Amino acid sequence: MKTSEHPFSESRFVPYRAVRTVGRGPVLVLAPHPDDEVFGCGGAIMRHLEAGDPVRVVIATDGALGVGPDQPDPIRTRQNETRRAADLLGHQDPQFWSWPDRGLEYGETLIDQILEAIADWAAELVYAPSWWEIHPDHLTLALASAEAVRRCSRPLQLAFYEVGSPLWPNRLLDITDLAERKRAAMACFASQMAQQDYDRHVAALNSFRTYTLSSEVRAVEAFRLLNGEELRTPPWDAMRPSPETTLAALAESLRLPRPSERSAEDEETAARIRALTEEIEALERSTSWRLTAPLRWLVTRLRGIGRRS
């Protein structure tokens, strides 16, 4: 599929080429709940392990609210599911920070915890849910992770992944050959699949992400990769699809006149429209307009009768 260099090209918003790696490790994966590390970046974890990158997975909350009443120990249930999924992906000893489910709090405590994990693992690449996520734990962890990476003095990259809300990607990771292993790892979270077909939803998202790619790519994970310097810019700049995609460029590409470029004729036309609008509004507010309303209705009615006859 060919793309042009037009300022409004689709390739400014989504990649048209898949990659086999997001970056190099050591890798720190931060997940808000047990299962998000598999749903959002299970394929990426397997790619890193293939490449020999050290991978550490941290689960921030206990996930206790995501288990039905038939489970007497919801926290242990979810931890065991996480360990079984880790065995399938190939990494060892996931860590559990045990924040309360839906109780993750943004602040120095969480940011320092992430900074300590980065330093302890000597991480070069950090995965976290994206700041487009809407679940409060997901969003809190996204913002705290971004702040932690922003504060790091050494070069470091942050890869946002998507779970419950799509992001604007700048990396598409081909996981076609890993899709079945990822599906098997997702199936380990039986307590969650009993409530919702999350595996089906994630597989659909991974399939949708192949939209701009060649037909042999069947499954993809999407990421937004940012470095510390980019995270030091205003947040809305970092959230744009592309640094080159400015509002001015979009306006130019759509051939929309910007206010600074309007001609004298355009200004005159706009002034006349404003004047006519003001006259109409004044007329509609006038007493005579209200008093003649029945007469106008009668004229319209008679005209309709005349046309039918």
Salt bridges, closest charged atoms under 4 A:
ASP35 OD2 - ARG78 NH2 2.98
ASP36 OD2 - HIS33 ND1 3.03
ASP36 OD2 - HIS138 NE2 3.23
GLU50 OE1 - ARG47 NH1 3.09
ASP53 OD1 - ARG24 NH2 3.03
ASP53 OD2 - HIS48 ND1 2.90
ASP73 OD2 - ARG76 NE 3.36
ASP101 OD1 - HIS33 NE2 3.19
GLU108 OE2 - ARG151 NH2 2.85
ASP120 OD2 - ARG56 NH1 2.69
GLU124 OE2 - ARG154 NH1 3.73
GLU133 OE1 - HIS138 ND1 3.08
ASP137 OD2 - HIS33 NE2 2.91
GLU147 OE2 - ARG150 NH2 2.68
GLU147 OE2 - ARG151 NE 2.71
GLU162 OE1 - ARG209 NH2 2.76
ASP177 OD1 - ARG20 NH1 3.75
ASP177 OD1 - ARG47 NH2 2.48
ASP197 OD2 - ARG200 NH2 3.56
GLU221 OE2 - LYS182 NZ 2.54
GLU229 OE1 - ARG232 NH1 3.40
ASP237 OD1 - ARG240 NE 3.93
GLU244 OE1 - ARG12 NH1 3.62
GLU252 OE1 - ARG258 NH1 3.34
GLU261 OE2 - ARG258 NH2 2.59
GLU267 OE2 - ARG262 NE 3.56
